């Protein structure tokens, strides 16, 4: 009995949602039909690329190098000798 009610509920929701989505698609098609193409296509390609240090690749390399440098400094500061007793 619960299964039948659940199936009817799903079909009922699908029946109420379908007209709303069809109206949304119709509205999009209407807006697209209203806009007339101008015949000109403007393409602006910026080949400058900005500064090299603003590149995410170099930022990542810098972060990895900084972490490695900090690890080396920490390892060197701990120093000392290891005494192994027999």
Backbone bond lengths (Angstrom), bond angles and torsions (degrees), N, CA, C in turn:
res aa  C-N    CA-C-N  psi(-1)  N-CA   C-N-CA  omega(-1)  CA-C   N-CA-C  phi
1 X - - - 1.444 - - 1.534 110.92 -
2 X 1.350 115.90 -42.51 1.469 118.80 179.42 1.523 111.00 -64.19
3 X 1.330 115.84 -37.90 1.462 119.92 180.00 1.523 110.72 -62.45
4 X 1.314 117.39 -43.39 1.466 121.67 -179.58 1.525 109.93 -63.36
5 X 1.323 117.32 -42.62 1.467 120.32 178.67 1.525 110.20 -64.50
6 X 1.336 117.68 -41.66 1.462 120.76 179.37 1.520 111.23 -63.55
7 X 1.335 117.43 -41.41 1.467 120.92 179.10 1.521 110.23 -64.72
8 X 1.319 117.24 -43.92 1.465 120.65 178.37 1.525 111.31 -63.31
9 X 1.327 116.79 -38.12 1.455 120.65 177.56 1.527 111.29 -63.89
10 X 1.333 116.76 -43.37 1.465 120.54 179.21 1.526 111.00 -63.57
11 X 1.334 117.00 -44.72 1.465 119.35 179.02 1.523 111.40 -66.80
12 X 1.327 116.90 -35.76 1.464 120.01 177.37 1.511 111.71 -65.04
13 X 1.341 117.25 -42.92 1.461 120.24 177.26 1.520 111.35 -65.57
14 X 1.324 116.98 -39.06 1.466 120.44 178.63 1.526 110.66 -63.93
15 X 1.323 117.07 -36.84 1.459 120.44 -179.78 1.520 111.59 -70.33
16 X 1.339 117.51 -31.62 1.468 119.11 179.76 1.517 111.97 -83.12
17 X 1.334 117.78 -28.59 1.464 120.59 -179.30 1.519 111.65 -79.82
18 X 1.312 118.62 -34.01 1.466 122.41 -175.55 1.525 113.04 -57.64
19 X 1.347 120.74 -46.82 1.471 118.51 179.13 1.519 112.75 -63.15
20 X 1.324 117.58 -33.90 1.462 119.92 179.83 1.526 110.77 -66.83
21 X 1.318 117.29 -40.31 1.464 118.82 179.16 1.521 111.16 -70.79
22 X 1.336 116.05 -33.57 1.464 118.46 176.78 1.517 110.83 -65.44
23 X 1.331 117.67 -37.17 1.458 120.52 176.69 1.521 110.96 -66.24
24 X 1.326 117.10 -37.86 1.461 120.05 178.69 1.525 110.81 -64.64
25 X 1.341 117.04 -42.69 1.464 119.93 177.81 1.524 111.04 -65.45
26 X 1.317 116.78 -38.06 1.463 120.35 178.97 1.520 110.51 -65.48
27 X 1.335 117.30 -39.35 1.467 120.63 178.85 1.524 110.18 -65.37
28 X 1.335 117.98 -41.00 1.458 120.45 177.70 1.521 111.37 -63.59
29 X 1.314 116.78 -40.39 1.461 120.30 179.14 1.523 110.76 -66.08
30 X 1.320 117.23 -36.38 1.468 121.21 179.44 1.524 110.29 -66.28
31 X 1.337 116.80 -43.98 1.468 120.68 179.50 1.522 109.82 -64.71
32 X 1.331 117.70 -41.35 1.463 121.09 179.71 1.525 110.80 -65.35
33 X 1.330 117.31 -35.50 1.461 120.37 -179.77 1.523 111.07 -72.46
34 X 1.331 117.62 -29.51 1.467 120.61 -179.70 1.517 112.33 -71.73
35 X 1.306 118.44 -32.10 1.453 121.97 -177.41 1.527 109.44 -79.18
36 X 1.295 115.29 119.26 1.456 120.63 -178.86 1.530 109.47 -91.73
37 X 1.315 117.77 134.48 1.467 119.59 177.38 1.524 110.30 -68.82
38 X 1.333 116.36 143.73 1.463 120.66 -177.83 1.520 111.75 -89.42
39 X 1.315 117.94 -17.93 1.452 120.36 179.94 1.516 112.86 91.42
40 X 1.327 118.07 -11.15 1.453 122.24 178.57 1.523 108.78 -111.66
41 X 1.307 115.55 136.75 1.445 121.23 177.24 1.516 107.83 -118.92
42 X 1.331 116.11 118.94 1.460 120.27 -179.24 1.529 109.32 -98.22
43 X 1.326 115.23 123.63 1.455 121.37 178.21 1.518 107.50 -122.13
44 X 1.343 115.75 121.81 1.462 120.77 179.96 1.519 108.09 -117.54
45 X 1.327 116.57 109.31 1.456 121.48 -179.14 1.523 108.20 -108.48
46 X 1.339 115.54 120.78 1.457 121.16 179.96 1.527 108.08 -94.35
47 X 1.324 116.43 110.05 1.462 120.58 -178.07 1.522 112.20 -95.89
48 X 1.329 116.95 0.54 1.464 120.16 -178.91 1.522 110.32 -64.84
49 X 1.320 118.13 -47.47 1.450 121.70 175.95 1.517 114.77 81.41
50 X 1.306 119.23 -10.71 1.453 120.85 178.92 1.515 112.62 78.84
51 X 1.320 115.11 -168.60 1.460 121.49 -177.67 1.524 110.58 -75.73
52 X 1.346 116.04 148.44 1.464 119.79 -177.46 1.511 111.30 -66.56
53 X 1.337 117.41 -30.89 1.454 119.93 -176.80 1.522 112.25 -77.02
54 X 1.331 118.33 -10.49 1.461 121.83 177.46 1.529 111.22 -90.93
55 X 1.326 116.74 -2.16 1.458 121.71 178.91 1.534 109.17 -72.94
56 X 1.345 118.57 129.06 1.468 120.49 -178.45 1.526 113.82 -58.23
57 X 1.310 118.04 -29.56 1.465 120.50 178.06 1.522 110.46 -63.84
58 X 1.320 117.37 -46.29 1.461 120.64 -179.57 1.522 111.37 -69.63
59 X 1.317 117.10 -32.40 1.470 119.79 176.05 1.524 109.48 -64.30
60 X 1.333 117.21 -43.00 1.463 121.15 178.04 1.516 112.15 -63.24
61 X 1.343 116.49 -43.22 1.470 120.27 178.12 1.523 110.21 -62.83
62 X 1.322 117.22 -39.94 1.463 121.18 178.08 1.518 112.45 -64.13
63 X 1.331 117.27 -40.01 1.464 120.89 178.65 1.521 110.52 -65.06
64 X 1.334 117.21 -44.27 1.467 120.81 178.99 1.520 110.13 -63.29
65 X 1.333 118.42 -42.08 1.462 121.79 179.04 1.526 110.81 -64.88
66 X 1.316 117.34 -39.15 1.460 120.84 178.75 1.523 111.22 -65.44
67 X 1.320 117.51 -41.92 1.464 121.01 177.57 1.527 110.36 -63.77
68 X 1.339 116.99 -41.85 1.466 120.20 178.43 1.522 110.78 -63.98
69 X 1.327 117.71 -40.75 1.465 121.15 179.03 1.525 111.02 -64.46
70 X 1.320 116.93 -42.29 1.465 120.38 177.75 1.522 110.67 -63.29
71 X 1.336 117.41 -40.67 1.465 120.90 178.69 1.524 111.06 -63.89
72 X 1.324 117.67 -39.40 1.471 121.32 178.63 1.528 110.09 -66.23
73 X 1.330 117.00 -41.88 1.466 120.54 179.94 1.535 110.23 -64.41
74 X 1.317 116.97 -42.91 1.471 120.58 179.03 1.527 110.19 -64.11
75 X 1.323 117.44 -43.80 1.464 120.56 179.82 1.525 111.27 -63.68
76 X 1.342 116.91 -38.74 1.465 120.18 -179.10 1.525 111.22 -72.72
77 X 1.308 117.88 -33.35 1.460 120.42 -177.70 1.525 112.25 -73.48
78 X 1.309 117.57 -26.52 1.466 120.03 178.03 1.526 109.84 -69.38
79 X 1.305 115.14 -36.49 1.462 122.45 173.30 1.516 115.14 37.16
80 X 1.344 115.02 -148.88 1.450 121.02 179.47 1.515 111.88 79.24
81 X 1.289 113.12 172.54 1.449 119.45 178.33 1.514 109.54 -114.52
82 X 1.290 114.96 152.16 1.450 119.99 178.88 1.523 107.81 -97.00
83 X 1.323 116.57 123.84 1.453 121.21 179.95 1.521 107.88 -104.00
84 X 1.306 114.54 119.55 1.459 120.34 179.47 1.520 107.49 -103.33
85 X 1.313 117.23 118.66 1.466 120.72 179.82 1.522 109.34 -90.01
86 X 1.287 114.03 139.15 1.463 118.67 -179.28 1.487 111.35 -92.54
